[in-house]
Amino acid sequence: MRGAVAAVAFERPVPAGAMSGFLPRQEDGESAALRQKEELSRRIKEQKVVVDELSNLKKNRVVLTGIGADEQLAGYSRHRVCFRKDGLEGLNKELEMELGRISSRNLGRDDRIIGDHGKEARFPFLDEDVVSFLNSLPVSEKADLTLPRGIGEKLILRLAAKELGLTASTVLPKRAVQFGSRIAKLESNSEKASDTCSRLKLLSVDEL
């Protein structure tokens, strides 16, 4: 008898709303689906922005580099050492020497690396007019190494940046990309920029 009652009860229609606490509400499911759709759309748009930016980078064929600024405006830490040791006269000789060797020490290397990525390099600080103008100035007007690091080196360039409204960057100390990225730790300490890399070996036809 109890089994029959239970069977009748099981077959009896369930009142509307009786299971509302156990089943997900219809509107909640639609809202979740809408939120997922909006999130997916947002992510697609973000990815499209990234793809567009990468595409634009591929279209840009010319790269402006800052090479020559440090060599002419006493931007390296070794220039401070030279200044403390030999004064302005010694610093001036050091800058002349560095500018004289920049073509053999830096330009060929940088041009090959940039060219290997399908770009063309431009060196605005090595423009003839720029170099001539900077050479016409005494060292004391280009840099003041009695001032703290991040101010005294490349002083004339920092003052020009300030005039252009680039206030925050005018007091940033120099940090070379190879040190900031830690890539310098992958190199041998004895390697120089003008050296031929020992890891590049020319193979003869017999070795191929």
Disulfide bonds with the S-S distance in Angstrom:
none
